[in-house]
């Protein structure tokens, strides 16, 4: 059975895991721990827990999709839309927060939730250290905390020069072990600066990826994100990954080459977001193998199709 | 196997159920639905659910006490001691509230929680109607909402003349069925006017108890409660039960006859609460059989000992 490690967070990881769990049970999700907004941010600030949102999504993705497990899955994904002090909170985040309070440990809380939700595979926080994500914009402005980068309050036309952590964070030991033992390491899909790269800012992670004998696969975003990756082409995404990895170690890059619908294109354009252009020549120069396929589905938002993406990864 | 129905709410029912579940699996807890304070009151006011506190306690009492179930039990009994808008909330109450939001029904929420917590027996809300408990004091003052009776803001030296509901409530159909089918019906232990009698204010309940062929057993309180049962003797408790039952149908009354410790006596006296005197002659006149036994344990507060109480009930 292939040992697959995915690195990310957010809905990109959620979709990828839902697809991959059909192909292998030896799945490890390594997730960013720098979320600072919304329900997860409140849990982090008021209870001192690691921000639970990304862990929650990955646990859900890997949980048994049986009828018997349905209610627990619904509980875990429920978000309060009313209630003083409750509105906006994810019940799953509170669930993880209370488990941390009971067990006294973020890791034990995740393991307990994993058991309760009957998950296949593992979800690992990239670090147990508390740090905040920061960004330096092209004009030198420093943006502090992940949520202010993710939902920009600054001029979103300004490009991000670099992201960094406000204090050093070291990789959780099992993260390094999982990366070392992996047959395939999948970076992405997800928001480049707020879901993917934050993992690469953690001490030990880029080195472990570089040293691992695993096939390293980067899944490029389908759309640009305003305030993060304005006008990015596929090679720009790859270039940023390599910049933070500290070496050109990606073996394969997966891109969606199906044109998004005119309707979606129009809606995204209103938000200054566009389909990522696959600039094959520039990618070819990096030596990275390019895999282009129809890989999207379009419910309300454009997402990677879990099955198609997992299928492409398994075939590499 | 004996079919046992208990009627109450609060920590009295919790203790009794923990004892009784060792003797029979055919246990039904009928619980008051008029709690209006604290976490349960907020859930009730802001989400429109039935107040979940008494249901939660009974579910916990009946849940499997295995190592495997420990974390879920701890989750269900966890109370937030911090967090904006969360502090004071019981996680178990939120759990039941979210289950109601997901399933759309209070009953389905209780059944779902019962399944998740692996309970033996059933927990039934006495009514699905929304009503508030009120009390009329001896000076004619009307107190509205259960929490204001339970934690009195009025002069607690005034006796309660009567309690009533602010709007009619009918018994949940399964409550009537359970009472009819019971071999034994246990009323109490618990706070007389806020946990026990409220069940008897629900239309259909007193009639069903009277008509049932079950042995009817009333468990008398060990201590008086200031603001509720000042200076009550055992026969006063029994008299109030009979008043609200509308007929003298109790067969057996169980009283604790072990003297509480001097230390507990002193602490309770500071709160104007005293051990209930068993006035045997007055009880004998009612024709009710009196069972007196050592039935208490004293951790921080004086409670009925689950095993001793259950044992006494099973022997009747």
Interface residues (C-beta under 8 A of the other chain):
Chain A: X42 X46 X47 X71 X72 X74 X75 X78 X80 X82 X83 X84 X85 X86 X91 X94 X95 X98 X99 X101 X102 X103 X112 X115 X116
Chain B: X42 X46 X47 X71 X72 X74 X75 X78 X80 X82 X83 X84 X85 X86 X91 X94 X95 X98 X99 X101 X102 X103 X112 X115 X116
